[in-house]
Amino acid sequence: RELVESKRQLEDDVDSEIEHLRRQYEEKLTTARETTLKYKGENGIMKKKYAVLQNELEAQKEEVIVLQARERELHEQIKVLEREVSLHKKEIKLRDTSIGEKEK
């Protein structure tokens, strides 16, 4: 009779310990699942942000190319205008010399 009672008590203790461990591991598993879902959501957001930044980067690269081309055009235009100014200065100098000789 004592043996049966001890056996039953031992089985109850083992069942209780098993149930306790099961609850403990289920909580850990639930926490791990929630964390995984959270990271999946964050990963999705980060992927979208990355795609937006990539598009912005490409747009900015294209804008830089356009601006560099415009800069080259403006530099060429400046050179042409500087040549014209130089020619006009020479022409003015020649006319001033010519006027000066006529006045003498």
N, CA, C and O atoms as a GROMACS GRO file, in nm:
protein
  416
    1ARG      N    1   0.082  -0.120   0.000
    1ARG     CA    2   0.000   0.000   0.000
    1ARG      C    3   0.086   0.127   0.000
    1ARG      O    4   0.059   0.221  -0.075
    2GLU      N    5   0.188   0.129   0.082
    2GLU     CA    6   0.279   0.243   0.083
    2GLU      C    7   0.354   0.254  -0.049
    2GLU      O    8   0.382   0.364  -0.097
    3LEU      N    9   0.385   0.141  -0.106
    3LEU     CA   10   0.454   0.139  -0.234
    3LEU      C   11   0.367   0.201  -0.343
    3LEU      O   12   0.414   0.279  -0.426
    4VAL      N   13   0.242   0.165  -0.342
    4VAL     CA   14   0.148   0.219  -0.440
    4VAL      C   15   0.133   0.370  -0.419
    4VAL      O   16   0.130   0.447  -0.514
    5GLU      N   17   0.122   0.409  -0.291
    5GLU     CA   18   0.109   0.552  -0.260
    5GLU      C   19   0.235   0.629  -0.301
    5GLU      O   20   0.224   0.738  -0.356
    6SER      N   21   0.353   0.573  -0.275
    6SER     CA   22   0.480   0.637  -0.315
    6SER      C   23   0.491   0.647  -0.466
    6SER      O   24   0.534   0.748  -0.522
    7LYS      N   25   0.449   0.538  -0.531
    7LYS     CA   26   0.454   0.538  -0.677
    7LYS      C   27   0.362   0.646  -0.734
    7LYS      O   28   0.400   0.719  -0.826
    8ARG      N   29   0.240   0.656  -0.680
    8ARG     CA   30   0.146   0.756  -0.725
    8ARG      C   31   0.198   0.897  -0.698
    8ARG      O   32   0.186   0.986  -0.782
    9GLN      N   33   0.256   0.917  -0.580
    9GLN     CA   34   0.313   1.047  -0.545
    9GLN      C   35   0.428   1.082  -0.640
    9GLN      O   36   0.439   1.197  -0.684
   10LEU      N   37   0.512   0.985  -0.670
   10LEU     CA   38   0.624   1.007  -0.761
   10LEU      C   39   0.574   1.041  -0.901
   10LEU      O   40   0.627   1.130  -0.968
   11GLU      N   41   0.472   0.968  -0.946
   11GLU     CA   42   0.414   0.996  -1.078
   11GLU      C   43   0.352   1.136  -1.082
   11GLU      O   44   0.365   1.209  -1.180
   12ASP      N   45   0.286   1.173  -0.973
   12ASP     CA   46   0.228   1.307  -0.966
   12ASP      C   47   0.337   1.414  -0.972
   12ASP      O   48   0.324   1.514  -1.041
   13ASP      N   49   0.445   1.389  -0.897
   13ASP     CA   50   0.557   1.484  -0.898
   13ASP      C   51   0.619   1.495  -1.036
   13ASP      O   52   0.649   1.605  -1.084
   14VAL      N   53   0.638   1.381  -1.101
   14VAL     CA   54   0.696   1.381  -1.236
   14VAL      C   55   0.602   1.451  -1.333
   14VAL      O   56   0.646   1.531  -1.416
   15ASP      N   57   0.472   1.420  -1.323
   15ASP     CA   58   0.373   1.486  -1.411
   15ASP      C   59   0.373   1.636  -1.388
   15ASP      O   60   0.366   1.714  -1.483
   16SER      N   61   0.382   1.676  -1.262
   16SER     CA   62   0.383   1.819  -1.230
   16SER      C   63   0.508   1.886  -1.287
   16SER      O   64   0.500   1.995  -1.344
   17GLU      N   65   0.622   1.820  -1.272
   17GLU     CA   66   0.748   1.874  -1.326
   17GLU      C   67   0.743   1.882  -1.480
   17GLU      O   68   0.787   1.980  -1.539
   18ILE      N   69   0.689   1.779  -1.542
   18ILE     CA   70   0.676   1.777  -1.688
   18ILE      C   71   0.584   1.892  -1.733
   18ILE      O   72   0.616   1.962  -1.829
   19GLU      N   73   0.474   1.910  -1.665
   19GLU     CA   74   0.380   2.017  -1.700
   19GLU      C   75   0.446   2.154  -1.682
   19GLU      O   76   0.429   2.243  -1.765
   20HIS      N   77   0.521   2.167  -1.573
   20HIS     CA   78   0.593   2.293  -1.550
   20HIS      C   79   0.693   2.321  -1.663
   20HIS      O   80   0.699   2.432  -1.716
   21LEU      N   81   0.770   2.220  -1.699
   21LEU     CA   82   0.869   2.235  -1.808
   21LEU      C   83   0.800   2.263  -1.941
   21LEU      O   84   0.847   2.345  -2.021
   22ARG      N   85   0.687   2.196  -1.965
   22ARG     CA   86   0.612   2.218  -2.089
   22ARG      C   87   0.567   2.363  -2.098
   22ARG      O   88   0.582   2.426  -2.202
   23ARG      N   89   0.511   2.416  -1.989
   23ARG     CA   90   0.468   2.556  -1.988
   23ARG      C   91   0.585   2.650  -2.010
   23ARG      O   92   0.575   2.749  -2.084
   24GLN      N   93   0.696   2.619  -1.946
   24GLN     CA   94   0.816   2.702  -1.959
   24GLN      C   95   0.864   2.707  -2.106
   24GLN      O   96   0.893   2.814  -2.158
   25TYR      N   97   0.871   2.592  -2.170
   25TYR     CA   98   0.917   2.586  -2.308
   25TYR      C   99   0.814   2.645  -2.406
   25TYR      O  100   0.852   2.703  -2.508
   26GLU      N  101   0.687   2.630  -2.375
   26GLU     CA  102   0.584   2.693  -2.459
   26GLU      C  103   0.596   2.845  -2.453
   26GLU      O  104   0.580   2.912  -2.555
   27GLU      N  105   0.624   2.899  -2.335
   27GLU     CA  106   0.643   3.043  -2.321
   27GLU      C  107   0.764   3.089  -2.402
   27GLU      O  108   0.760   3.191  -2.470
   28LYS      N  109   0.872   3.012  -2.392
   28LYS     CA  110   0.993   3.046  -2.470
   28LYS      C  111   0.964   3.040  -2.619
   28LYS      O  112   1.007   3.127  -2.695
   29LEU      N  113   0.890   2.938  -2.660
   29LEU     CA  114   0.856   2.923  -2.801
   29LEU      C  115   0.767   3.038  -2.848
   29LEU      O  116   0.786   3.090  -2.958
   30THR      N  117   0.670   3.076  -2.766
   30THR     CA  118   0.582   3.188  -2.800
   30THR      C  119   0.663   3.317  -2.814
   30THR      O  120   0.644   3.394  -2.908
   31THR      N  121   0.753   3.338  -2.719
   31THR     CA  122   0.838   3.458  -2.724
   31THR      C  123   0.924   3.456  -2.850
   31THR      O  124   0.938   3.559  -2.917
   32ALA      N  125   0.980   3.342  -2.883
   32ALA     CA  126   1.064   3.331  -3.003
   32ALA      C  127   0.982   3.357  -3.129
   32ALA      O  128   1.030   3.423  -3.221
   33ARG      N  129   0.859   3.305  -3.134
   33ARG     CA  130   0.772   3.328  -3.250
   33ARG      C  131   0.737   3.476  -3.264
   33ARG      O  132   0.739   3.532  -3.374
   34GLU      N  133   0.704   3.540  -3.151
   34GLU     CA  134   0.672   3.683  -3.155
   34GLU      C  135   0.792   3.766  -3.201
   34GLU      O  136   0.778   3.859  -3.279
   35THR      N  137   0.909   3.730  -3.150
   35THR     CA  138   1.031   3.801  -3.190
   35THR      C  139   1.057   3.782  -3.339
   35THR      O  140   1.095   3.876  -3.409
   36THR      N  141   1.037   3.660  -3.387
   36THR     CA  142   1.057   3.632  -3.530
   36THR      C  143   0.962   3.714  -3.614
   36THR      O  144   1.002   3.771  -3.716
   37LEU      N  145   0.836   3.722  -3.574
   37LEU     CA  146   0.739   3.802  -3.649
   37LEU      C  147   0.776   3.949  -3.647
   37LEU      O  148   0.765   4.019  -3.748
   38LYS      N  149   0.822   3.996  -3.532
   38LYS     CA  150   0.864   4.136  -3.521
   38LYS      C  151   0.980   4.164  -3.617
   38LYS      O  152   0.979   4.264  -3.688
   39TYR      N  153   1.078   4.075  -3.618
   39TYR     CA  154   1.194   4.095  -3.706
   39TYR      C  155   1.157   4.082  -3.854
   39TYR      O  156   1.213   4.151  -3.939
   40LYS      N  157   1.062   3.995  -3.884
   40LYS     CA  158   1.015   3.985  -4.023
   40LYS      C  159   0.951   4.116  -4.067
   40LYS      O  160   0.974   4.164  -4.178
   41GLY      N  161   0.869   4.173  -3.978
   41GLY     CA  162   0.805   4.301  -4.009
   41GLY      C  163   0.908   4.411  -4.027
   41GLY      O  164   0.901   4.489  -4.121
   42GLU      N  165   1.004   4.416  -3.936
   42GLU     CA  166   1.110   4.518  -3.946
   42GLU      C  167   1.192   4.498  -4.072
   42GLU      O  168   1.232   4.595  -4.137
   43ASN      N  169   1.216   4.373  -4.107
   43ASN     CA  170   1.292   4.344  -4.228
   43ASN      C  171   1.218   4.393  -4.352
   43ASN      O  172   1.278   4.448  -4.444
   44GLY      N  173   1.087   4.373  -4.354
   44GLY     CA  174   1.007   4.421  -4.467
   44GLY      C  175   1.014   4.572  -4.479
   44GLY      O  176   1.027   4.626  -4.588
   45ILE      N  177   1.004   4.640  -4.365
   45ILE     CA  178   1.012   4.786  -4.365
   45ILE      C  179   1.149   4.831  -4.414
   45ILE      O  180   1.159   4.923  -4.495
   46MET      N  181   1.254   4.766  -4.365
   46MET     CA  182   1.390   4.803  -4.406
   46MET      C  183   1.411   4.779  -4.556
   46MET      O  184   1.479   4.857  -4.622
   47LYS      N  185   1.355   4.672  -4.608
   47LYS     CA  186   1.367   4.644  -4.752
   47LYS      C  187   1.300   4.756  -4.833
   47LYS      O  188   1.353   4.801  -4.934
   48LYS      N  189   1.182   4.799  -4.787
   48LYS     CA  190   1.113   4.907  -4.857
   48LYS      C  191   1.194   5.036  -4.850
   48LYS      O  192   1.207   5.107  -4.951
   49LYS      N  193   1.247   5.068  -4.732
   49LYS     CA  194   1.328   5.188  -4.718
   49LYS      C  195   1.452   5.180  -4.807
   49LYS      O  196   1.491   5.280  -4.869
   50TYR      N  197   1.513   5.062  -4.814
   50TYR     CA  198   1.631   5.043  -4.897
   50TYR      C  199   1.597   5.066  -5.044
   50TYR      O  200   1.672   5.131  -5.116
   51ALA      N  201   1.483   5.013  -5.086
   51ALA     CA  202   1.442   5.030  -5.226
   51ALA      C  203   1.418   5.178  -5.257
   51ALA      O  204   1.457   5.226  -5.363
   52VAL      N  205   1.354   5.250  -5.164
   52VAL     CA  206   1.331   5.393  -5.184
   52VAL      C  207   1.464   5.467  -5.194
   52VAL      O  208   1.482   5.552  -5.282
   53LEU      N  209   1.557   5.434  -5.104
   53LEU     CA  210   1.688   5.500  -5.107
   53LEU      C  211   1.764   5.468  -5.235
   53LEU      O  212   1.832   5.554  -5.290
   54GLN      N  213   1.752   5.344  -5.283
   54GLN     CA  214   1.818   5.307  -5.409
   54GLN      C  215   1.761   5.390  -5.524
   54GLN      O  216   1.836   5.438  -5.609
   55ASN      N  217   1.629   5.406  -5.526
   55ASN     CA  218   1.566   5.486  -5.632
   55ASN      C  219   1.611   5.632  -5.623
   55ASN      O  220   1.639   5.695  -5.725
   56GLU      N  221   1.617   5.684  -5.501
   56GLU     CA  222   1.662   5.823  -5.484
   56GLU      C  223   1.807   5.837  -5.528
   56GLU      O  224   1.844   5.937  -5.590
   57LEU      N  225   1.889   5.739  -5.496
   57LEU     CA  226   2.030   5.742  -5.535
   57LEU      C  227   2.044   5.742  -5.687
   57LEU      O  228   2.124   5.818  -5.742
   58GLU      N  229   1.967   5.658  -5.753
   58GLU     CA  230   1.973   5.653  -5.899
   58GLU      C  231   1.927   5.787  -5.959
   58GLU      O  232   1.987   5.836  -6.055
   59ALA      N  233   1.822   5.844  -5.902
   59ALA     CA  234   1.773   5.973  -5.952
   59ALA      C  235   1.879   6.080  -5.932
   59ALA      O  236   1.899   6.164  -6.020
   60GLN      N  237   1.946   6.078  -5.818
   60GLN     CA  238   2.049   6.177  -5.793
   60GLN      C  239   2.170   6.158  -5.885
   60GLN      O  240   2.231   6.255  -5.928
   61LYS      N  241   2.203   6.032  -5.915
   61LYS     CA  242   2.313   6.006  -6.009
   61LYS      C  243   2.280   6.064  -6.147
   61LYS      O  244   2.364   6.126  -6.212
   62GLU      N  245   2.156   6.042  -6.189
   62GLU     CA  246   2.113   6.096  -6.318
   62GLU      C  247   2.116   6.248  -6.316
   62GLU      O  248   2.157   6.312  -6.414
   63GLU      N  249   2.074   6.307  -6.204
   63GLU     CA  250   2.075   6.453  -6.192
   63GLU      C  251   2.218   6.506  -6.197
   63GLU      O  252   2.244   6.610  -6.258
   64VAL      N  253   2.311   6.435  -6.134
   64VAL     CA  254   2.452   6.475  -6.137
   64VAL      C  255   2.504   6.474  -6.280
   64VAL      O  256   2.577   6.565  -6.321
   65ILE      N  257   2.468   6.372  -6.355
   65ILE     CA  258   2.512   6.362  -6.495
   65ILE      C  259   2.459   6.480  -6.574
   65ILE      O  260   2.532   6.542  -6.652
   66VAL      N  261   2.331   6.512  -6.555
   66VAL     CA  262   2.270   6.625  -6.626
   66VAL      C  263   2.339   6.755  -6.586
   66VAL      O  264   2.369   6.838  -6.672
   67LEU      N  265   2.363   6.773  -6.457
   67LEU     CA  266   2.426   6.896  -6.410
   67LEU      C  267   2.571   6.907  -6.459
   67LEU      O  268   2.617   7.017  -6.489
   68GLN      N  269   2.641   6.796  -6.467
   68GLN     CA  270   2.778   6.799  -6.519
   68GLN      C  271   2.779   6.839  -6.666
   68GLN      O  272   2.865   6.915  -6.710
   69ALA      N  273   2.682   6.787  -6.742
   69ALA     CA  274   2.672   6.824  -6.883
   69ALA      C  275   2.642   6.973  -6.895
   69ALA      O  276   2.700   7.042  -6.978
   70ARG      N  277   2.551   7.022  -6.813
   70ARG     CA  278   2.517   7.165  -6.814
   70ARG      C  279   2.639   7.249  -6.776
   70ARG      O  280   2.661   7.355  -6.835
   71GLU      N  281   2.717   7.202  -6.680
   71GLU     CA  282   2.838   7.273  -6.639
   71GLU      C  283   2.938   7.282  -6.756
   71GLU      O  284   2.998   7.387  -6.779
   72ARG      N  285   2.954   7.171  -6.828
   72ARG     CA  286   3.045   7.173  -6.944
   72ARG      C  287   2.996   7.274  -7.048
   72ARG      O  288   3.075   7.349  -7.105
   73GLU      N  289   2.864   7.273  -7.073
   73GLU     CA  290   2.808   7.368  -7.169
   73GLU      C  291   2.835   7.513  -7.126
   73GLU      O  292   2.873   7.597  -7.207
   74LEU      N  293   2.815   7.539  -6.998
   74LEU     CA  294   2.836   7.674  -6.948
   74LEU      C  295   2.984   7.715  -6.957
   74LEU      O  296   3.015   7.830  -6.988
   75HIS      N  297   3.074   7.620  -6.929
   75HIS     CA  298   3.217   7.651  -6.941
   75HIS      C  299   3.253   7.685  -7.086
   75HIS      O  300   3.331   7.776  -7.113
   76GLU      N  301   3.195   7.609  -7.177
   76GLU     CA  302   3.220   7.638  -7.319
   76GLU      C  303   3.165   7.776  -7.356
   76GLU      O  304   3.230   7.853  -7.427
   77GLN      N  305   3.046   7.806  -7.306
   77GLN     CA  306   2.985   7.936  -7.333
   77GLN      C  307   3.072   8.048  -7.274
   77GLN      O  308   3.088   8.153  -7.336
   78ILE      N  309   3.126   8.026  -7.156
   78ILE     CA  310   3.214   8.125  -7.093
   78ILE      C  311   3.338   8.148  -7.179
   78ILE      O  312   3.380   8.262  -7.199
   79LYS      N  313   3.396   8.039  -7.230
   79LYS     CA  314   3.515   8.053  -7.315
   79LYS      C  315   3.483   8.136  -7.439
   79LYS      O  316   3.559   8.225  -7.477
   80VAL      N  317   3.369   8.105  -7.501
   80VAL     CA  318   3.329   8.180  -7.621
   80VAL      C  319   3.312   8.328  -7.587
   80VAL      O  320   3.360   8.415  -7.660
   81LEU      N  321   3.244   8.356  -7.477
   81LEU     CA  322   3.221   8.496  -7.437
   81LEU      C  323   3.352   8.566  -7.402
   81LEU      O  324   3.369   8.684  -7.432
   82GLU      N  325   3.444   8.494  -7.338
   82GLU     CA  326   3.574   8.554  -7.307
   82GLU      C  327   3.651   8.590  -7.434
   82GLU      O  328   3.716   8.694  -7.442
   83ARG      N  329   3.641   8.501  -7.535
   83ARG     CA  330   3.706   8.531  -7.664
   83ARG      C  331   3.642   8.655  -7.728
   83ARG      O  332   3.712   8.741  -7.781
   84GLU      N  333   3.509   8.661  -7.721
   84GLU     CA  334   3.440   8.778  -7.777
   84GLU      C  335   3.481   8.906  -7.705
   84GLU      O  336   3.504   9.008  -7.770
   85VAL      N  337   3.489   8.901  -7.572
   85VAL     CA  338   3.531   9.018  -7.494
   85VAL      C  339   3.672   9.059  -7.535
   85VAL      O  340   3.700   9.178  -7.553
   86SER      N  341   3.759   8.961  -7.548
   86SER     CA  342   3.897   8.990  -7.588
   86SER      C  343   3.902   9.056  -7.725
   86SER      O  344   3.975   9.153  -7.746
   87LEU      N  345   3.824   9.003  -7.818
   87LEU     CA  346   3.819   9.063  -7.953
   87LEU      C  347   3.764   9.205  -7.948
   87LEU      O  348   3.815   9.294  -8.016
   88HIS      N  349   3.660   9.225  -7.869
   88HIS     CA  350   3.602   9.359  -7.856
   88HIS      C  351   3.702   9.456  -7.795
   88HIS      O  352   3.710   9.572  -7.836
   89LYS      N  353   3.778   9.411  -7.697
   89LYS     CA  354   3.880   9.497  -7.635
   89LYS      C  355   3.986   9.536  -7.738
   89LYS      O  356   4.029   9.651  -7.743
   90LYS      N  357   4.028   9.439  -7.821
   90LYS     CA  358   4.127   9.469  -7.926
   90LYS      C  359   4.070   9.570  -8.024
   90LYS      O  360   4.138   9.664  -8.065
   91GLU      N  361   3.943   9.550  -8.061
   91GLU     CA  362   3.879   9.641  -8.155
   91GLU      C  363   3.869   9.782  -8.096
   91GLU      O  364   3.895   9.880  -8.165
   92ILE      N  365   3.832   9.790  -7.970
   92ILE     CA  366   3.824   9.921  -7.903
   92ILE      C  367   3.961   9.987  -7.899
   92ILE      O  368   3.973  10.107  -7.922
   93LYS      N  369   4.062   9.909  -7.869
   93LYS     CA  370   4.198   9.962  -7.861
   93LYS      C  371   4.242  10.016  -7.998
   93LYS      O  372   4.300  10.123  -8.007
   94LEU      N  373   4.212   9.938  -8.103
   94LEU     CA  374   4.246   9.983  -8.239
   94LEU      C  375   4.173  10.112  -8.273
   94LEU      O  376   4.233  10.203  -8.331
   95ARG      N  377   4.045  10.122  -8.240
   95ARG     CA  378   3.967  10.242  -8.270
   95ARG      C  379   4.019  10.362  -8.190
   95ARG      O  380   4.029  10.473  -8.242
   96ASP      N  381   4.052  10.337  -8.062
   96ASP     CA  382   4.107  10.445  -7.981
   96ASP      C  383   4.238  10.496  -8.042
   96ASP      O  384   4.262  10.616  -8.049
   97THR      N  385   4.320  10.402  -8.087
   97THR     CA  386   4.448  10.440  -8.150
   97THR      C  387   4.420  10.518  -8.278
   97THR      O  388   4.485  10.619  -8.304
   98SER      N  389   4.325  10.471  -8.356
   98SER     CA  390   4.292  10.536  -8.481
   98SER      C  391   4.237  10.677  -8.456
   98SER      O  392   4.274  10.772  -8.526
   99ILE      N  393   4.150  10.690  -8.358
   99ILE     CA  394   4.092  10.821  -8.323
   99ILE      C  395   4.203  10.914  -8.274
   99ILE      O  396   4.208  11.032  -8.308
  100GLY      N  397   4.292  10.858  -8.192
  100GLY     CA  398   4.403  10.938  -8.139
  100GLY      C  399   4.492  10.988  -8.248
  100GLY      O  400   4.540  11.101  -8.238
  101GLU      N  401   4.518  10.910  -8.353
  101GLU     CA  402   4.602  10.953  -8.463
  101GLU      C  403   4.531  11.059  -8.547
  101GLU      O  404   4.596  11.152  -8.596
  102LYS      N  405   4.401  11.047  -8.564
  102LYS     CA  406   4.325  11.144  -8.642
  102LYS      C  407   4.320  11.279  -8.571
  102LYS      O  408   4.318  11.383  -8.636
  103GLU      N  409   4.318  11.278  -8.438
  103GLU     CA  410   4.311  11.403  -8.365
  103GLU      C  411   4.442  11.477  -8.369
  103GLU      O  412   4.444  11.598  -8.350
  104LYS      N  413   4.552  11.408  -8.392
  104LYS     CA  414   4.684  11.475  -8.397
  104LYS      C  415   4.699  11.552  -8.519
  104LYS      O  416   4.803  11.614  -8.540
   0.00000   0.00000   0.00000
